[in-house]
Amino acid sequence: MPLRSTASYRGTVVDHALNREFVYESKLERGFIYISLASGLVEDYLDQPPPVEYSDENGRLAMHTFDAFVDLVDGTRAAVDVKPKGKVVKSGIVQVQRLIEQQHGKSVADVYRIRTEDHIHPDDVADAKLLLRARRLLCEKADTVVAGLAASLHGWCRLRDLVAASGIGGDAFNAIVRLIGMGGLEVWDHARISYECFVRRARA
């Protein structure tokens, strides 16, 4: 359970597939972790990385701890800070990242990113949690059935109807979620994944 106070919201996200816990210190950071773990673009996620030393604008020694280092499957290493967009300017994080990049360059990361609620939508977080859960409940038979049904789709279909057509209930729902995560199905208008959303075979 997270430890709540007026200043922090601390807890852990467990990735059962990797058998690892990831620490977060805000709801926004928790959402970023879920999205990162579910993303097919992310190879590895390092929470609570060691602090980076740099010189501030006055030449004084300073330390900064990024919220995460994220390794992407294409080999890119990203140093990420997660903040509410209303606090980005006041925090000075843009300047901190600029100084670190100037002084350390690619020895720390290939790219430096700030992520706010503009990048961490509640629907994306919900979908990520659903996908991580579906991956834990792997069922090859359901995946085969759903893949066959998806291949025969010629337009949009309510997800509920696809589950009904499978005849295997909840296992089919999880298989559909996994197929969406793999890019085999797409969701109408980027809606939150649910029994009521519409899906179709992903276009090449």
Summary of the structure (lengths in Angstrom):
residues: 204
radius of gyration: 20.1
end to end distance: 42.2
largest distance: 67.5
contacts: 575
relative contact order: 0.11
helix: 42%
strand: 26%
